[in-house]
Amino acid sequence: MDDTPLRHDDTDAMTTRSDAPRRSDSADDELVAIVAPYDDAPDECTIFPAGLTDDELLTTWLSAQEGGYVALAEMR
């Protein structure tokens, strides 16, 4: 992943990557971040491991509203 802000449209908020590699036990698992823009509320970023099954995806994610997260470069 890089330090650039993520920008996606509303359709991206409802999709997952079916071509992503399956999860491993490695600490270096790839993460997917999707930003869902809202007109009447702060944008929301959801992060989850790549390659989850549909059942795993229901409970393995983290979301934060805009203002609750910053670019990695700002924290270095």
Backbone as CSV, one residue per row, in Angstrom:
resi,resn,N_x,N_y,N_z,CA_x,CA_y,CA_z,C_x,C_y,C_z
1,MET,0.849,-1.177,0.000,0.000,0.000,0.000,0.888,1.231,0.000
2,ASP,0.362,2.306,-0.536,1.162,3.519,-0.534,0.506,4.575,0.340
3,ASP,1.102,5.763,0.377,0.637,6.812,1.271,-0.363,7.758,0.617
4,THR,-0.850,7.453,-0.557,-1.776,8.357,-1.230,-3.187,8.163,-0.698
5,PRO,-3.967,9.259,-0.635,-5.350,9.120,-0.177,-6.142,8.227,-1.124
6,LEU,-7.073,7.495,-0.587,-7.910,6.616,-1.387,-9.150,7.359,-1.824
7,ARG,-9.519,7.223,-3.084,-10.740,7.839,-3.594,-11.466,6.803,-4.424
8,HIS,-12.674,6.490,-4.042,-13.498,5.527,-4.755,-14.902,6.072,-4.848
9,ASP,-15.673,5.568,-5.783,-17.076,5.967,-5.835,-17.923,5.017,-4.997
10,ASP,-19.206,5.316,-4.880,-20.092,4.532,-4.018,-20.119,3.054,-4.374
11,THR,-19.958,2.707,-5.652,-20.032,1.301,-6.040,-18.878,0.511,-5.448
12,ASP,-17.719,1.140,-5.238,-16.579,0.448,-4.646,-16.855,0.047,-3.203
13,ALA,-17.696,0.788,-2.530,-17.981,0.494,-1.128,-18.724,-0.828,-0.976
14,MET,-19.311,-1.330,-2.030,-20.099,-2.543,-1.944,-19.394,-3.739,-2.589
15,THR,-18.137,-3.587,-3.011,-17.461,-4.667,-3.706,-16.276,-5.180,-2.909
16,THR,-15.902,-6.411,-3.168,-14.689,-6.995,-2.615,-13.870,-7.528,-3.779
17,ARG,-12.634,-7.857,-3.526,-11.745,-8.327,-4.571,-11.781,-9.840,-4.623
18,SER,-12.472,-10.388,-5.603,-12.553,-11.846,-5.712,-11.249,-12.450,-6.221
19,ASP,-10.387,-11.630,-6.846,-9.115,-12.127,-7.369,-7.988,-12.023,-6.344
20,ALA,-8.273,-11.522,-5.148,-7.238,-11.337,-4.136,-6.746,-12.694,-3.639
21,PRO,-5.465,-12.769,-3.261,-4.942,-14.034,-2.748,-5.629,-14.424,-1.446
22,ARG,-5.675,-15.712,-1.171,-6.278,-16.204,0.068,-5.453,-15.761,1.260
23,ARG,-6.088,-15.602,2.383,-5.417,-15.203,3.608,-4.390,-16.221,4.044
24,SER,-3.296,-15.730,4.597,-2.290,-16.604,5.192,-2.138,-16.206,6.656
25,ASP,-1.312,-16.901,7.377,-1.077,-16.566,8.778,0.037,-15.541,8.938
26,SER,0.551,-15.020,7.843,1.641,-14.059,7.867,1.187,-12.715,8.426
27,ALA,2.084,-12.049,9.139,1.787,-10.714,9.647,1.803,-9.681,8.527
28,ASP,2.269,-10.066,7.354,2.372,-9.143,6.226,1.195,-9.277,5.265
29,ASP,0.039,-9.734,5.724,-1.129,-9.880,4.862,-1.478,-8.546,4.211
30,GLU,-1.944,-8.617,2.982,-2.385,-7.427,2.266,-3.718,-6.959,2.832
31,LEU,-3.858,-5.652,2.966,-5.112,-5.074,3.432,-5.762,-4.312,2.287
32,VAL,-7.082,-4.287,2.283,-7.856,-3.536,1.303,-8.521,-2.392,2.053
33,ALA,-8.432,-1.178,1.511,-9.080,-0.009,2.108,-10.033,0.586,1.088
34,ILE,-11.256,0.820,1.508,-12.279,1.393,0.639,-12.860,2.621,1.330
35,VAL,-12.887,3.747,0.609,-13.479,4.968,1.137,-14.859,5.143,0.522
36,ALA,-15.873,5.221,1.375,-17.248,5.435,0.932,-17.607,6.897,1.187
37,PRO,-17.829,7.676,0.125,-18.188,9.090,0.313,-19.677,9.242,0.650
38,TYR,-19.976,10.183,1.507,-21.354,10.478,1.889,-21.604,11.970,1.718
39,ASP,-22.764,12.343,1.179,-23.108,13.755,1.011,-23.494,14.407,2.331
40,ASP,-24.131,13.654,3.227,-24.674,14.230,4.451,-23.939,13.793,5.721
41,ALA,-22.754,13.186,5.561,-21.963,12.726,6.704,-20.501,12.633,6.263
42,PRO,-19.582,12.541,7.237,-18.170,12.385,6.849,-17.956,11.098,6.050
43,ASP,-17.000,11.145,5.106,-16.642,9.929,4.372,-16.189,8.871,5.370
44,GLU,-16.312,7.604,4.979,-15.951,6.506,5.878,-14.989,5.557,5.176
45,CYS,-13.892,5.234,5.843,-12.890,4.314,5.313,-13.033,2.978,6.043
46,THR,-13.148,1.896,5.257,-13.222,0.549,5.821,-12.013,-0.239,5.350
47,ILE,-11.347,-0.906,6.280,-10.130,-1.674,5.997,-10.375,-3.123,6.404
48,PHE,-9.955,-4.052,5.528,-10.108,-5.472,5.819,-9.026,-6.250,5.088
49,PRO,-8.665,-7.445,5.574,-7.661,-8.270,4.896,-8.162,-8.719,3.520
50,ALA,-7.271,-8.766,2.553,-7.614,-9.257,1.214,-7.905,-10.746,1.273
51,GLY,-8.781,-11.201,0.388,-9.015,-12.622,0.228,-9.933,-13.262,1.243
52,LEU,-10.739,-12.469,1.933,-11.667,-13.050,2.897,-12.822,-13.753,2.199
53,THR,-13.355,-14.772,2.847,-14.584,-15.382,2.352,-15.731,-14.433,2.691
54,ASP,-16.891,-14.649,2.095,-18.047,-13.810,2.398,-18.387,-13.860,3.882
55,ASP,-18.302,-15.032,4.494,-18.602,-15.161,5.921,-17.581,-14.408,6.785
56,GLU,-16.299,-14.507,6.452,-15.262,-13.801,7.208,-15.427,-12.289,7.077
57,LEU,-15.802,-11.838,5.892,-15.936,-10.411,5.630,-17.009,-9.764,6.510
58,LEU,-17.997,-10.532,6.938,-19.057,-9.991,7.785,-18.547,-9.513,9.141
59,THR,-17.440,-10.086,9.619,-16.971,-9.776,10.973,-15.511,-9.352,11.048
60,THR,-14.823,-9.244,9.930,-13.384,-8.946,9.958,-13.108,-7.660,9.196
61,TRP,-13.403,-6.525,9.817,-13.205,-5.228,9.195,-13.114,-4.147,10.262
62,LEU,-12.628,-2.986,9.864,-12.515,-1.839,10.748,-12.911,-0.611,9.948
63,SER,-13.795,0.229,10.473,-14.216,1.444,9.779,-13.961,2.662,10.642
64,ALA,-13.675,3.786,9.978,-13.490,5.068,10.663,-13.995,6.175,9.763
65,GLN,-14.588,7.194,10.375,-15.060,8.333,9.606,-13.918,9.294,9.336
66,GLU,-14.074,10.065,8.244,-13.073,11.071,7.893,-12.812,11.958,9.107
67,GLY,-11.550,12.251,9.354,-11.160,12.987,10.539,-10.627,12.061,11.622
68,GLY,-10.968,10.777,11.520,-10.492,9.790,12.481,-9.296,9.024,11.963
69,TYR,-8.807,9.373,10.778,-7.632,8.715,10.195,-6.826,9.740,9.430
70,VAL,-5.531,9.479,9.285,-4.613,10.380,8.593,-3.719,9.574,7.653
71,ALA,-3.093,10.247,6.719,-2.136,9.598,5.821,-0.909,9.165,6.620
72,LEU,-0.345,8.023,6.271,0.826,7.510,6.964,1.970,8.522,6.952
73,ALA,2.163,9.221,5.844,3.251,10.195,5.734,3.129,11.297,6.782
74,GLU,1.907,11.667,7.176,1.709,12.707,8.182,2.160,12.254,9.564
75,MET,2.174,10.956,9.820,2.532,10.442,11.129,4.012,10.094,11.259
76,ARG,4.727,10.125,10.166,6.165,9.783,10.212,6.991,10.956,10.612
